[in-house]
């Protein structure tokens, strides 16, 4: 026969177990809601990632076309048998990297491995201009002897190419060069020569107009 004390203990135990059950139910409900919320968050993140990837791919294609087209156009404007320029974005080490290639007759390779200095000079200038055109900042580009490896017979066409790109992009190019053919298509040309004043050498700048120098500063 069960005594009153034992019945009381059993009731207390039952009440304790019911409390544990209710606590477990509440915890299960909360966990289920958190799981559902996390699953919804993951789904939204996956959708957002797809959108970001799509936009990124479209942007990369646009950049690839814009840069490749401009550099290829510059090479074609200067060289009789030009390389085609191609830039490809490739995922490496959890980030995007750009591969720069020259293509000719179906064969491609790294510019530094297959092209001469003059070709690299022209491509380098056009690449700078193309990169600037993506996010224009200061509308002036200053270059020091940018075409010093280019052969003499191509320097005039190179000058025309610089003028074409400068006009097309609305980019002012200030070029330092000792080669007259490179400055042939420039809007303004200045000659700088050293003079000795009071034992000090200072620059003397003349603007060239129709072959006749005009003194600007002393």
Rosetta constraint file for C-alpha pairs under 8 A:
AtomPair CA 2 CA 6 HARMONIC 6.26 0.50
AtomPair CA 2 CA 7 HARMONIC 6.79 0.50
AtomPair CA 3 CA 7 HARMONIC 6.34 0.50
AtomPair CA 4 CA 8 HARMONIC 6.07 0.50
AtomPair CA 5 CA 9 HARMONIC 6.19 0.50
AtomPair CA 6 CA 10 HARMONIC 6.13 0.50
AtomPair CA 7 CA 11 HARMONIC 6.17 0.50
AtomPair CA 8 CA 12 HARMONIC 6.18 0.50
AtomPair CA 9 CA 13 HARMONIC 6.03 0.50
AtomPair CA 10 CA 14 HARMONIC 5.99 0.50
AtomPair CA 11 CA 15 HARMONIC 6.01 0.50
AtomPair CA 12 CA 16 HARMONIC 6.06 0.50
AtomPair CA 13 CA 17 HARMONIC 6.14 0.50
AtomPair CA 14 CA 18 HARMONIC 6.08 0.50
AtomPair CA 15 CA 19 HARMONIC 6.20 0.50
AtomPair CA 16 CA 20 HARMONIC 6.30 0.50
AtomPair CA 17 CA 21 HARMONIC 6.05 0.50
AtomPair CA 18 CA 22 HARMONIC 6.09 0.50
AtomPair CA 19 CA 23 HARMONIC 6.04 0.50
AtomPair CA 20 CA 24 HARMONIC 6.01 0.50
AtomPair CA 21 CA 25 HARMONIC 6.09 0.50
AtomPair CA 22 CA 26 HARMONIC 6.14 0.50
AtomPair CA 23 CA 27 HARMONIC 6.06 0.50
AtomPair CA 24 CA 28 HARMONIC 5.91 0.50
AtomPair CA 25 CA 29 HARMONIC 6.06 0.50
AtomPair CA 26 CA 30 HARMONIC 6.09 0.50
AtomPair CA 27 CA 31 HARMONIC 5.95 0.50
AtomPair CA 28 CA 32 HARMONIC 5.94 0.50
AtomPair CA 29 CA 33 HARMONIC 6.17 0.50
AtomPair CA 30 CA 34 HARMONIC 6.13 0.50
AtomPair CA 31 CA 35 HARMONIC 5.96 0.50
AtomPair CA 32 CA 36 HARMONIC 6.09 0.50
AtomPair CA 33 CA 37 HARMONIC 6.08 0.50
AtomPair CA 34 CA 38 HARMONIC 6.00 0.50
AtomPair CA 35 CA 39 HARMONIC 6.05 0.50
AtomPair CA 36 CA 40 HARMONIC 6.20 0.50
AtomPair CA 37 CA 41 HARMONIC 6.13 0.50
AtomPair CA 38 CA 42 HARMONIC 6.07 0.50
AtomPair CA 39 CA 43 HARMONIC 6.17 0.50
AtomPair CA 40 CA 44 HARMONIC 6.16 0.50
AtomPair CA 41 CA 45 HARMONIC 6.09 0.50
AtomPair CA 42 CA 46 HARMONIC 6.09 0.50
AtomPair CA 43 CA 47 HARMONIC 6.22 0.50
AtomPair CA 44 CA 48 HARMONIC 6.04 0.50
AtomPair CA 45 CA 49 HARMONIC 5.93 0.50
AtomPair CA 46 CA 50 HARMONIC 6.24 0.50
AtomPair CA 47 CA 51 HARMONIC 6.34 0.50
AtomPair CA 48 CA 52 HARMONIC 6.08 0.50
AtomPair CA 49 CA 53 HARMONIC 5.92 0.50
AtomPair CA 50 CA 54 HARMONIC 6.02 0.50
AtomPair CA 51 CA 55 HARMONIC 6.14 0.50
AtomPair CA 52 CA 56 HARMONIC 5.91 0.50
AtomPair CA 53 CA 57 HARMONIC 5.97 0.50
AtomPair CA 54 CA 58 HARMONIC 6.20 0.50
AtomPair CA 55 CA 59 HARMONIC 6.06 0.50
AtomPair CA 56 CA 60 HARMONIC 5.98 0.50
AtomPair CA 57 CA 61 HARMONIC 6.11 0.50
AtomPair CA 58 CA 62 HARMONIC 6.18 0.50
AtomPair CA 59 CA 63 HARMONIC 6.10 0.50
AtomPair CA 60 CA 64 HARMONIC 5.88 0.50
AtomPair CA 60 CA 89 HARMONIC 7.07 0.50
AtomPair CA 61 CA 65 HARMONIC 6.07 0.50
AtomPair CA 62 CA 66 HARMONIC 6.00 0.50
AtomPair CA 63 CA 67 HARMONIC 5.96 0.50
AtomPair CA 63 CA 134 HARMONIC 7.55 0.50
AtomPair CA 64 CA 68 HARMONIC 5.77 0.50
AtomPair CA 64 CA 86 HARMONIC 7.45 0.50
AtomPair CA 64 CA 87 HARMONIC 5.68 0.50
AtomPair CA 64 CA 88 HARMONIC 6.59 0.50
AtomPair CA 64 CA 89 HARMONIC 7.87 0.50
AtomPair CA 65 CA 69 HARMONIC 5.63 0.50
AtomPair CA 66 CA 70 HARMONIC 6.23 0.50
AtomPair CA 66 CA 130 HARMONIC 7.17 0.50
AtomPair CA 67 CA 71 HARMONIC 6.17 0.50
AtomPair CA 67 CA 87 HARMONIC 7.44 0.50
AtomPair CA 67 CA 127 HARMONIC 6.82 0.50
AtomPair CA 67 CA 130 HARMONIC 5.27 0.50
AtomPair CA 67 CA 131 HARMONIC 7.02 0.50
AtomPair CA 68 CA 72 HARMONIC 5.90 0.50
AtomPair CA 68 CA 85 HARMONIC 5.40 0.50
AtomPair CA 68 CA 86 HARMONIC 5.06 0.50
AtomPair CA 68 CA 87 HARMONIC 6.13 0.50
AtomPair CA 69 CA 73 HARMONIC 6.00 0.50
AtomPair CA 69 CA 85 HARMONIC 7.57 0.50
AtomPair CA 70 CA 74 HARMONIC 6.26 0.50
AtomPair CA 70 CA 126 HARMONIC 6.72 0.50
AtomPair CA 70 CA 127 HARMONIC 7.80 0.50
AtomPair CA 70 CA 130 HARMONIC 6.41 0.50
AtomPair CA 71 CA 75 HARMONIC 6.26 0.50
AtomPair CA 71 CA 85 HARMONIC 6.15 0.50
AtomPair CA 71 CA 123 HARMONIC 5.92 0.50
AtomPair CA 71 CA 126 HARMONIC 5.07 0.50
AtomPair CA 71 CA 127 HARMONIC 6.01 0.50
AtomPair CA 71 CA 130 HARMONIC 7.35 0.50
AtomPair CA 72 CA 76 HARMONIC 6.10 0.50
AtomPair CA 72 CA 82 HARMONIC 7.96 0.50
AtomPair CA 72 CA 83 HARMONIC 7.16 0.50
AtomPair CA 72 CA 84 HARMONIC 5.20 0.50
AtomPair CA 72 CA 85 HARMONIC 5.02 0.50
AtomPair CA 72 CA 86 HARMONIC 7.98 0.50
AtomPair CA 73 CA 77 HARMONIC 6.11 0.50
AtomPair CA 74 CA 78 HARMONIC 6.57 0.50
AtomPair CA 74 CA 122 HARMONIC 7.05 0.50
AtomPair CA 74 CA 123 HARMONIC 7.25 0.50
AtomPair CA 74 CA 126 HARMONIC 6.35 0.50
AtomPair CA 74 CA 161 HARMONIC 6.25 0.50
AtomPair CA 74 CA 165 HARMONIC 7.93 0.50
AtomPair CA 75 CA 79 HARMONIC 5.92 0.50
AtomPair CA 75 CA 82 HARMONIC 5.68 0.50
AtomPair CA 75 CA 83 HARMONIC 6.80 0.50
AtomPair CA 75 CA 84 HARMONIC 7.64 0.50
AtomPair CA 75 CA 119 HARMONIC 7.36 0.50
AtomPair CA 75 CA 122 HARMONIC 6.59 0.50
AtomPair CA 75 CA 123 HARMONIC 6.68 0.50
AtomPair CA 76 CA 80 HARMONIC 6.94 0.50
AtomPair CA 76 CA 81 HARMONIC 7.45 0.50
AtomPair CA 76 CA 82 HARMONIC 5.27 0.50
AtomPair CA 76 CA 83 HARMONIC 7.62 0.50
AtomPair CA 77 CA 157 HARMONIC 6.98 0.50
AtomPair CA 77 CA 158 HARMONIC 7.47 0.50
AtomPair CA 77 CA 161 HARMONIC 6.07 0.50
AtomPair CA 78 CA 82 HARMONIC 7.89 0.50
AtomPair CA 78 CA 154 HARMONIC 6.42 0.50
AtomPair CA 78 CA 157 HARMONIC 5.37 0.50
AtomPair CA 78 CA 158 HARMONIC 5.45 0.50
AtomPair CA 78 CA 161 HARMONIC 6.86 0.50
AtomPair CA 79 CA 154 HARMONIC 7.34 0.50
AtomPair CA 82 CA 104 HARMONIC 7.61 0.50
AtomPair CA 83 CA 102 HARMONIC 5.76 0.50
AtomPair CA 83 CA 103 HARMONIC 5.49 0.50
AtomPair CA 83 CA 104 HARMONIC 5.25 0.50
AtomPair CA 84 CA 102 HARMONIC 5.62 0.50
AtomPair CA 84 CA 103 HARMONIC 4.91 0.50
AtomPair CA 84 CA 104 HARMONIC 6.28 0.50
AtomPair CA 85 CA 100 HARMONIC 7.60 0.50
AtomPair CA 85 CA 101 HARMONIC 6.03 0.50
AtomPair CA 85 CA 102 HARMONIC 4.90 0.50
AtomPair CA 85 CA 103 HARMONIC 6.36 0.50
AtomPair CA 86 CA 100 HARMONIC 6.01 0.50
AtomPair CA 86 CA 101 HARMONIC 5.15 0.50
AtomPair CA 86 CA 102 HARMONIC 6.25 0.50
AtomPair CA 86 CA 103 HARMONIC 7.35 0.50
AtomPair CA 87 CA 98 HARMONIC 6.43 0.50
AtomPair CA 87 CA 99 HARMONIC 5.60 0.50
AtomPair CA 87 CA 100 HARMONIC 4.64 0.50
AtomPair CA 87 CA 101 HARMONIC 6.20 0.50
AtomPair CA 88 CA 98 HARMONIC 5.48 0.50
AtomPair CA 88 CA 99 HARMONIC 5.09 0.50
AtomPair CA 88 CA 100 HARMONIC 6.63 0.50
AtomPair CA 89 CA 96 HARMONIC 6.19 0.50
AtomPair CA 89 CA 97 HARMONIC 5.50 0.50
AtomPair CA 89 CA 98 HARMONIC 4.44 0.50
AtomPair CA 89 CA 99 HARMONIC 6.27 0.50
AtomPair CA 90 CA 96 HARMONIC 5.54 0.50
AtomPair CA 90 CA 97 HARMONIC 5.26 0.50
AtomPair CA 90 CA 98 HARMONIC 6.10 0.50
AtomPair CA 90 CA 99 HARMONIC 7.09 0.50
AtomPair CA 91 CA 95 HARMONIC 5.47 0.50
AtomPair CA 91 CA 96 HARMONIC 4.38 0.50
AtomPair CA 91 CA 97 HARMONIC 6.06 0.50
AtomPair CA 92 CA 96 HARMONIC 6.02 0.50
AtomPair CA 92 CA 97 HARMONIC 6.50 0.50
AtomPair CA 100 CA 110 HARMONIC 6.52 0.50
AtomPair CA 100 CA 111 HARMONIC 7.36 0.50
AtomPair CA 101 CA 108 HARMONIC 6.29 0.50
AtomPair CA 101 CA 109 HARMONIC 5.44 0.50
AtomPair CA 101 CA 110 HARMONIC 4.95 0.50
AtomPair CA 101 CA 111 HARMONIC 5.97 0.50
AtomPair CA 102 CA 108 HARMONIC 5.43 0.50
AtomPair CA 102 CA 109 HARMONIC 5.57 0.50
AtomPair CA 102 CA 110 HARMONIC 6.18 0.50
AtomPair CA 102 CA 111 HARMONIC 5.53 0.50
AtomPair CA 102 CA 114 HARMONIC 7.92 0.50
AtomPair CA 103 CA 107 HARMONIC 5.49 0.50
AtomPair CA 103 CA 108 HARMONIC 4.22 0.50
AtomPair CA 103 CA 109 HARMONIC 6.73 0.50
AtomPair CA 104 CA 108 HARMONIC 6.47 0.50
AtomPair CA 109 CA 113 HARMONIC 6.88 0.50
AtomPair CA 109 CA 114 HARMONIC 6.49 0.50
AtomPair CA 110 CA 114 HARMONIC 6.51 0.50
AtomPair CA 111 CA 115 HARMONIC 5.44 0.50
AtomPair CA 111 CA 120 HARMONIC 7.09 0.50
AtomPair CA 112 CA 116 HARMONIC 7.57 0.50
AtomPair CA 112 CA 120 HARMONIC 7.47 0.50
AtomPair CA 115 CA 119 HARMONIC 6.23 0.50
AtomPair CA 115 CA 120 HARMONIC 6.81 0.50
AtomPair CA 116 CA 120 HARMONIC 6.39 0.50
AtomPair CA 117 CA 121 HARMONIC 6.07 0.50
AtomPair CA 117 CA 149 HARMONIC 5.22 0.50
AtomPair CA 117 CA 150 HARMONIC 6.85 0.50
AtomPair CA 118 CA 122 HARMONIC 6.44 0.50
AtomPair CA 118 CA 147 HARMONIC 6.68 0.50
AtomPair CA 118 CA 148 HARMONIC 7.51 0.50
AtomPair CA 118 CA 149 HARMONIC 4.61 0.50
AtomPair CA 118 CA 150 HARMONIC 3.86 0.50
AtomPair CA 118 CA 151 HARMONIC 6.70 0.50
AtomPair CA 119 CA 123 HARMONIC 6.16 0.50
AtomPair CA 119 CA 150 HARMONIC 7.21 0.50
AtomPair CA 120 CA 124 HARMONIC 5.79 0.50
AtomPair CA 121 CA 125 HARMONIC 6.31 0.50
AtomPair CA 121 CA 146 HARMONIC 6.26 0.50
AtomPair CA 121 CA 147 HARMONIC 5.36 0.50
AtomPair CA 121 CA 148 HARMONIC 7.68 0.50
AtomPair CA 121 CA 149 HARMONIC 6.84 0.50
AtomPair CA 121 CA 150 HARMONIC 7.09 0.50
AtomPair CA 122 CA 126 HARMONIC 6.24 0.50
AtomPair CA 122 CA 147 HARMONIC 6.86 0.50
AtomPair CA 122 CA 158 HARMONIC 7.76 0.50
AtomPair CA 123 CA 127 HARMONIC 5.86 0.50
AtomPair CA 124 CA 128 HARMONIC 6.20 0.50
AtomPair CA 125 CA 129 HARMONIC 6.36 0.50
AtomPair CA 125 CA 146 HARMONIC 7.12 0.50
AtomPair CA 126 CA 130 HARMONIC 6.01 0.50
AtomPair CA 127 CA 131 HARMONIC 6.01 0.50
AtomPair CA 128 CA 132 HARMONIC 6.13 0.50
AtomPair CA 129 CA 133 HARMONIC 6.17 0.50
AtomPair CA 129 CA 165 HARMONIC 7.91 0.50
AtomPair CA 130 CA 134 HARMONIC 6.65 0.50
AtomPair CA 131 CA 135 HARMONIC 7.28 0.50
AtomPair CA 132 CA 136 HARMONIC 5.23 0.50
AtomPair CA 132 CA 137 HARMONIC 7.42 0.50
AtomPair CA 133 CA 169 HARMONIC 6.96 0.50
AtomPair CA 139 CA 170 HARMONIC 7.39 0.50
AtomPair CA 139 CA 171 HARMONIC 5.25 0.50
AtomPair CA 139 CA 172 HARMONIC 6.07 0.50
AtomPair CA 140 CA 171 HARMONIC 5.97 0.50
AtomPair CA 140 CA 172 HARMONIC 4.69 0.50
AtomPair CA 140 CA 173 HARMONIC 5.83 0.50
AtomPair CA 140 CA 174 HARMONIC 7.23 0.50
AtomPair CA 141 CA 171 HARMONIC 7.19 0.50
AtomPair CA 141 CA 172 HARMONIC 6.16 0.50
AtomPair CA 141 CA 173 HARMONIC 4.82 0.50
AtomPair CA 141 CA 174 HARMONIC 6.11 0.50
AtomPair CA 142 CA 173 HARMONIC 5.94 0.50
AtomPair CA 142 CA 174 HARMONIC 4.73 0.50
AtomPair CA 142 CA 175 HARMONIC 5.92 0.50
AtomPair CA 142 CA 176 HARMONIC 7.97 0.50
AtomPair CA 143 CA 173 HARMONIC 7.42 0.50
AtomPair CA 143 CA 174 HARMONIC 6.26 0.50
AtomPair CA 143 CA 175 HARMONIC 4.85 0.50
AtomPair CA 143 CA 176 HARMONIC 6.25 0.50
AtomPair CA 144 CA 175 HARMONIC 5.91 0.50
AtomPair CA 144 CA 176 HARMONIC 4.75 0.50
AtomPair CA 144 CA 177 HARMONIC 6.69 0.50
AtomPair CA 145 CA 175 HARMONIC 6.97 0.50
AtomPair CA 145 CA 176 HARMONIC 5.58 0.50
AtomPair CA 145 CA 177 HARMONIC 4.97 0.50
AtomPair CA 145 CA 178 HARMONIC 7.76 0.50
AtomPair CA 146 CA 175 HARMONIC 7.66 0.50
AtomPair CA 146 CA 177 HARMONIC 7.92 0.50
AtomPair CA 150 CA 154 HARMONIC 6.84 0.50
AtomPair CA 150 CA 155 HARMONIC 6.72 0.50
AtomPair CA 151 CA 155 HARMONIC 6.70 0.50
AtomPair CA 154 CA 158 HARMONIC 6.15 0.50
AtomPair CA 155 CA 159 HARMONIC 6.23 0.50
AtomPair CA 155 CA 181 HARMONIC 5.57 0.50
AtomPair CA 155 CA 182 HARMONIC 5.57 0.50
AtomPair CA 156 CA 160 HARMONIC 6.43 0.50
AtomPair CA 156 CA 181 HARMONIC 5.10 0.50
AtomPair CA 156 CA 182 HARMONIC 6.09 0.50
AtomPair CA 156 CA 184 HARMONIC 6.91 0.50
AtomPair CA 157 CA 161 HARMONIC 6.17 0.50
AtomPair CA 158 CA 162 HARMONIC 6.28 0.50
AtomPair CA 158 CA 182 HARMONIC 6.76 0.50
AtomPair CA 159 CA 163 HARMONIC 6.31 0.50
AtomPair CA 159 CA 181 HARMONIC 6.90 0.50
AtomPair CA 159 CA 182 HARMONIC 4.88 0.50
AtomPair CA 159 CA 183 HARMONIC 6.34 0.50
AtomPair CA 159 CA 184 HARMONIC 6.32 0.50
AtomPair CA 159 CA 185 HARMONIC 5.69 0.50
AtomPair CA 159 CA 186 HARMONIC 7.71 0.50
AtomPair CA 160 CA 164 HARMONIC 6.14 0.50
AtomPair CA 160 CA 185 HARMONIC 6.00 0.50
AtomPair CA 161 CA 165 HARMONIC 6.24 0.50
AtomPair CA 162 CA 166 HARMONIC 5.93 0.50
AtomPair CA 163 CA 167 HARMONIC 6.08 0.50
AtomPair CA 163 CA 185 HARMONIC 6.35 0.50
AtomPair CA 163 CA 186 HARMONIC 7.01 0.50
AtomPair CA 164 CA 168 HARMONIC 6.02 0.50
AtomPair CA 165 CA 169 HARMONIC 6.00 0.50
AtomPair CA 165 CA 171 HARMONIC 7.80 0.50
AtomPair CA 166 CA 170 HARMONIC 5.69 0.50
AtomPair CA 166 CA 171 HARMONIC 4.82 0.50
AtomPair CA 166 CA 172 HARMONIC 6.07 0.50
AtomPair CA 166 CA 173 HARMONIC 6.76 0.50
AtomPair CA 167 CA 171 HARMONIC 6.72 0.50
AtomPair CA 175 CA 183 HARMONIC 7.97 0.50
AtomPair CA 177 CA 182 HARMONIC 7.22 0.50
AtomPair CA 177 CA 183 HARMONIC 7.47 0.50
AtomPair CA 179 CA 183 HARMONIC 7.03 0.50
AtomPair CA 180 CA 184 HARMONIC 6.19 0.50
AtomPair CA 183 CA 189 HARMONIC 6.94 0.50
AtomPair CA 188 CA 207 HARMONIC 7.23 0.50
AtomPair CA 188 CA 208 HARMONIC 7.31 0.50
AtomPair CA 189 CA 207 HARMONIC 5.74 0.50
AtomPair CA 189 CA 208 HARMONIC 5.44 0.50
AtomPair CA 189 CA 209 HARMONIC 7.81 0.50
AtomPair CA 190 CA 205 HARMONIC 6.42 0.50
AtomPair CA 190 CA 206 HARMONIC 5.35 0.50
AtomPair CA 190 CA 207 HARMONIC 4.25 0.50
AtomPair CA 190 CA 208 HARMONIC 5.75 0.50
AtomPair CA 191 CA 205 HARMONIC 5.66 0.50
AtomPair CA 191 CA 206 HARMONIC 5.08 0.50
AtomPair CA 191 CA 207 HARMONIC 6.21 0.50
AtomPair CA 191 CA 208 HARMONIC 6.89 0.50
AtomPair CA 191 CA 213 HARMONIC 7.88 0.50
AtomPair CA 192 CA 203 HARMONIC 6.22 0.50
AtomPair CA 192 CA 204 HARMONIC 5.48 0.50
AtomPair CA 192 CA 205 HARMONIC 4.52 0.50
AtomPair CA 192 CA 206 HARMONIC 6.39 0.50
AtomPair CA 193 CA 203 HARMONIC 5.65 0.50
AtomPair CA 193 CA 204 HARMONIC 5.17 0.50
AtomPair CA 193 CA 205 HARMONIC 6.59 0.50
AtomPair CA 194 CA 201 HARMONIC 6.11 0.50
AtomPair CA 194 CA 202 HARMONIC 5.58 0.50
AtomPair CA 194 CA 203 HARMONIC 4.56 0.50
AtomPair CA 194 CA 204 HARMONIC 5.82 0.50
AtomPair CA 195 CA 201 HARMONIC 5.49 0.50
AtomPair CA 195 CA 202 HARMONIC 5.55 0.50
AtomPair CA 195 CA 203 HARMONIC 6.21 0.50
AtomPair CA 195 CA 204 HARMONIC 6.50 0.50
AtomPair CA 196 CA 200 HARMONIC 5.43 0.50
AtomPair CA 196 CA 201 HARMONIC 4.51 0.50
AtomPair CA 196 CA 202 HARMONIC 6.39 0.50
AtomPair CA 197 CA 201 HARMONIC 6.21 0.50
AtomPair CA 197 CA 202 HARMONIC 7.01 0.50
AtomPair CA 203 CA 218 HARMONIC 7.26 0.50
AtomPair CA 204 CA 217 HARMONIC 6.34 0.50
AtomPair CA 204 CA 218 HARMONIC 5.15 0.50
AtomPair CA 205 CA 215 HARMONIC 6.52 0.50
AtomPair CA 205 CA 216 HARMONIC 6.00 0.50
AtomPair CA 205 CA 217 HARMONIC 5.74 0.50
AtomPair CA 205 CA 218 HARMONIC 6.87 0.50
AtomPair CA 206 CA 213 HARMONIC 5.50 0.50
AtomPair CA 206 CA 214 HARMONIC 5.18 0.50
AtomPair CA 206 CA 215 HARMONIC 4.57 0.50
AtomPair CA 206 CA 216 HARMONIC 5.48 0.50
AtomPair CA 206 CA 217 HARMONIC 7.33 0.50
AtomPair CA 207 CA 213 HARMONIC 5.52 0.50
AtomPair CA 207 CA 214 HARMONIC 5.14 0.50
AtomPair CA 207 CA 215 HARMONIC 6.56 0.50
AtomPair CA 207 CA 216 HARMONIC 6.65 0.50
AtomPair CA 208 CA 212 HARMONIC 5.70 0.50
AtomPair CA 208 CA 213 HARMONIC 4.50 0.50
AtomPair CA 208 CA 214 HARMONIC 6.26 0.50
AtomPair CA 209 CA 213 HARMONIC 6.16 0.50
AtomPair CA 209 CA 214 HARMONIC 7.12 0.50
